[in-house]
Amino acid sequence: MQIGLAAIKHQKAVLLEKPLTLHSLEGQILIDAAKQASVPLMTGHTLRYEPVIQKIREIGLSLGPWQSLRGTMHLEERPEDYRVQATGLGVLLEF
C-alpha cells in the first residue's frame, strides 16, 4: 500500500496485483487518494494458470508455432460494485 500511495502522491498511475491491499480500509485509502489526485488506480489479475487459459494455450500450440495471442474478456459491470464506481476503471487482465 505504501508504494501505491507514494506513486499516487507523485501523480503516477498505479497498477497493483491482486489483492489490492490486505484490508478493505487500506483499499479505500488508496481509492480515495487516487480520486483526489485524479490518477488511475487499477488491479492486475493474472489468468495464466486458469484451466481454461491453459486449454486455449494447449490448443494454440497444437496448431503450430506462434508468438502471441490476444483476447478479450467481458466482465459485466454492476452498479453496486464500488470498485468500478470509485475509479471508473476495473481489473486489468493478463493472459
Rosetta constraint file for C-alpha pairs under 8 A:
AtomPair CA 1 CA 5 HARMONIC 6.23 0.50
AtomPair CA 1 CA 20 HARMONIC 7.91 0.50
AtomPair CA 1 CA 21 HARMONIC 6.33 0.50
AtomPair CA 1 CA 26 HARMONIC 7.14 0.50
AtomPair CA 1 CA 30 HARMONIC 7.32 0.50
AtomPair CA 2 CA 6 HARMONIC 6.13 0.50
AtomPair CA 3 CA 7 HARMONIC 6.23 0.50
AtomPair CA 4 CA 8 HARMONIC 6.20 0.50
AtomPair CA 4 CA 14 HARMONIC 6.28 0.50
AtomPair CA 4 CA 16 HARMONIC 7.57 0.50
AtomPair CA 4 CA 30 HARMONIC 7.24 0.50
AtomPair CA 5 CA 9 HARMONIC 6.05 0.50
AtomPair CA 5 CA 30 HARMONIC 6.45 0.50
AtomPair CA 5 CA 33 HARMONIC 7.21 0.50
AtomPair CA 6 CA 10 HARMONIC 6.49 0.50
AtomPair CA 7 CA 11 HARMONIC 6.46 0.50
AtomPair CA 7 CA 12 HARMONIC 5.17 0.50
AtomPair CA 7 CA 13 HARMONIC 7.20 0.50
AtomPair CA 7 CA 14 HARMONIC 6.76 0.50
AtomPair CA 8 CA 12 HARMONIC 5.29 0.50
AtomPair CA 8 CA 13 HARMONIC 6.71 0.50
AtomPair CA 8 CA 14 HARMONIC 6.95 0.50
AtomPair CA 8 CA 33 HARMONIC 6.92 0.50
AtomPair CA 8 CA 34 HARMONIC 6.09 0.50
AtomPair CA 8 CA 37 HARMONIC 6.75 0.50
AtomPair CA 8 CA 39 HARMONIC 6.85 0.50
AtomPair CA 9 CA 37 HARMONIC 7.31 0.50
AtomPair CA 11 CA 37 HARMONIC 6.54 0.50
AtomPair CA 11 CA 38 HARMONIC 7.94 0.50
AtomPair CA 11 CA 39 HARMONIC 6.32 0.50
AtomPair CA 12 CA 39 HARMONIC 6.55 0.50
AtomPair CA 12 CA 40 HARMONIC 7.97 0.50
AtomPair CA 13 CA 39 HARMONIC 5.36 0.50
AtomPair CA 13 CA 40 HARMONIC 4.89 0.50
AtomPair CA 13 CA 41 HARMONIC 6.14 0.50
AtomPair CA 14 CA 39 HARMONIC 7.73 0.50
AtomPair CA 14 CA 40 HARMONIC 6.19 0.50
AtomPair CA 14 CA 41 HARMONIC 4.85 0.50
AtomPair CA 14 CA 42 HARMONIC 6.20 0.50
AtomPair CA 15 CA 41 HARMONIC 6.05 0.50
AtomPair CA 15 CA 42 HARMONIC 4.78 0.50
AtomPair CA 15 CA 43 HARMONIC 5.49 0.50
AtomPair CA 15 CA 44 HARMONIC 6.46 0.50
AtomPair CA 16 CA 20 HARMONIC 5.84 0.50
AtomPair CA 16 CA 41 HARMONIC 7.92 0.50
AtomPair CA 16 CA 42 HARMONIC 6.35 0.50
AtomPair CA 16 CA 43 HARMONIC 4.89 0.50
AtomPair CA 16 CA 44 HARMONIC 5.89 0.50
AtomPair CA 17 CA 43 HARMONIC 5.40 0.50
AtomPair CA 17 CA 44 HARMONIC 4.51 0.50
AtomPair CA 17 CA 45 HARMONIC 6.35 0.50
AtomPair CA 18 CA 43 HARMONIC 5.91 0.50
AtomPair CA 18 CA 44 HARMONIC 5.94 0.50
AtomPair CA 18 CA 45 HARMONIC 6.03 0.50
AtomPair CA 19 CA 43 HARMONIC 7.65 0.50
AtomPair CA 20 CA 27 HARMONIC 6.45 0.50
AtomPair CA 20 CA 43 HARMONIC 6.16 0.50
AtomPair CA 21 CA 26 HARMONIC 6.11 0.50
AtomPair CA 21 CA 27 HARMONIC 5.48 0.50
AtomPair CA 22 CA 26 HARMONIC 7.34 0.50
AtomPair CA 22 CA 27 HARMONIC 7.89 0.50
AtomPair CA 23 CA 27 HARMONIC 6.53 0.50
AtomPair CA 24 CA 28 HARMONIC 6.19 0.50
AtomPair CA 25 CA 29 HARMONIC 6.30 0.50
AtomPair CA 26 CA 30 HARMONIC 6.40 0.50
AtomPair CA 27 CA 31 HARMONIC 6.21 0.50
AtomPair CA 28 CA 32 HARMONIC 5.98 0.50
AtomPair CA 29 CA 33 HARMONIC 6.09 0.50
AtomPair CA 30 CA 34 HARMONIC 6.12 0.50
AtomPair CA 30 CA 41 HARMONIC 7.96 0.50
AtomPair CA 31 CA 35 HARMONIC 6.18 0.50
AtomPair CA 31 CA 41 HARMONIC 7.04 0.50
AtomPair CA 31 CA 86 HARMONIC 6.84 0.50
AtomPair CA 31 CA 87 HARMONIC 7.09 0.50
AtomPair CA 32 CA 36 HARMONIC 6.08 0.50
AtomPair CA 33 CA 37 HARMONIC 6.12 0.50
AtomPair CA 34 CA 38 HARMONIC 5.73 0.50
AtomPair CA 34 CA 39 HARMONIC 5.23 0.50
AtomPair CA 34 CA 40 HARMONIC 6.47 0.50
AtomPair CA 34 CA 41 HARMONIC 6.19 0.50
AtomPair CA 34 CA 87 HARMONIC 7.97 0.50
AtomPair CA 35 CA 39 HARMONIC 6.60 0.50
AtomPair CA 35 CA 40 HARMONIC 7.99 0.50
AtomPair CA 35 CA 86 HARMONIC 7.67 0.50
AtomPair CA 35 CA 87 HARMONIC 6.97 0.50
AtomPair CA 40 CA 87 HARMONIC 7.05 0.50
AtomPair CA 40 CA 89 HARMONIC 7.60 0.50
AtomPair CA 41 CA 87 HARMONIC 6.83 0.50
AtomPair CA 41 CA 89 HARMONIC 7.65 0.50
AtomPair CA 42 CA 89 HARMONIC 6.76 0.50
AtomPair CA 42 CA 90 HARMONIC 6.38 0.50
AtomPair CA 42 CA 91 HARMONIC 6.10 0.50
AtomPair CA 42 CA 92 HARMONIC 6.77 0.50
AtomPair CA 43 CA 90 HARMONIC 7.24 0.50
AtomPair CA 43 CA 91 HARMONIC 5.17 0.50
AtomPair CA 43 CA 92 HARMONIC 6.04 0.50
AtomPair CA 44 CA 91 HARMONIC 5.92 0.50
AtomPair CA 44 CA 92 HARMONIC 4.80 0.50
AtomPair CA 44 CA 93 HARMONIC 5.87 0.50
AtomPair CA 44 CA 94 HARMONIC 7.18 0.50
AtomPair CA 45 CA 91 HARMONIC 6.70 0.50
AtomPair CA 45 CA 92 HARMONIC 6.15 0.50
AtomPair CA 45 CA 93 HARMONIC 4.93 0.50
AtomPair CA 45 CA 94 HARMONIC 6.20 0.50
AtomPair CA 46 CA 93 HARMONIC 5.98 0.50
AtomPair CA 46 CA 94 HARMONIC 4.85 0.50
AtomPair CA 46 CA 95 HARMONIC 6.26 0.50
AtomPair CA 47 CA 53 HARMONIC 6.86 0.50
AtomPair CA 47 CA 93 HARMONIC 7.02 0.50
AtomPair CA 47 CA 94 HARMONIC 6.05 0.50
AtomPair CA 47 CA 95 HARMONIC 5.18 0.50
AtomPair CA 48 CA 53 HARMONIC 6.23 0.50
AtomPair CA 48 CA 54 HARMONIC 7.09 0.50
AtomPair CA 48 CA 94 HARMONIC 7.11 0.50
AtomPair CA 48 CA 95 HARMONIC 4.98 0.50
AtomPair CA 49 CA 53 HARMONIC 6.75 0.50
AtomPair CA 49 CA 54 HARMONIC 6.32 0.50
AtomPair CA 50 CA 54 HARMONIC 6.25 0.50
AtomPair CA 51 CA 55 HARMONIC 6.19 0.50
AtomPair CA 52 CA 56 HARMONIC 6.27 0.50
AtomPair CA 53 CA 57 HARMONIC 6.18 0.50
AtomPair CA 53 CA 95 HARMONIC 7.18 0.50
AtomPair CA 54 CA 58 HARMONIC 6.13 0.50
AtomPair CA 55 CA 59 HARMONIC 6.17 0.50
AtomPair CA 56 CA 60 HARMONIC 6.02 0.50
AtomPair CA 57 CA 61 HARMONIC 6.06 0.50
AtomPair CA 58 CA 62 HARMONIC 6.26 0.50
AtomPair CA 59 CA 63 HARMONIC 6.67 0.50
AtomPair CA 60 CA 64 HARMONIC 7.15 0.50
AtomPair CA 60 CA 66 HARMONIC 7.87 0.50
AtomPair CA 61 CA 65 HARMONIC 6.20 0.50
AtomPair CA 61 CA 66 HARMONIC 7.28 0.50
AtomPair CA 77 CA 81 HARMONIC 7.44 0.50
AtomPair CA 77 CA 84 HARMONIC 7.34 0.50
AtomPair CA 78 CA 84 HARMONIC 7.99 0.50
AtomPair CA 79 CA 84 HARMONIC 7.79 0.50
AtomPair CA 79 CA 85 HARMONIC 7.12 0.50
AtomPair CA 80 CA 85 HARMONIC 7.89 0.50
AtomPair CA 81 CA 85 HARMONIC 6.52 0.50
AtomPair CA 82 CA 86 HARMONIC 5.65 0.50
AtomPair CA 83 CA 87 HARMONIC 6.33 0.50
AtomPair CA 83 CA 88 HARMONIC 7.69 0.50
AtomPair CA 83 CA 89 HARMONIC 7.64 0.50
AtomPair CA 83 CA 90 HARMONIC 6.61 0.50
AtomPair CA 84 CA 88 HARMONIC 4.97 0.50
AtomPair CA 84 CA 89 HARMONIC 5.56 0.50
AtomPair CA 84 CA 90 HARMONIC 5.43 0.50
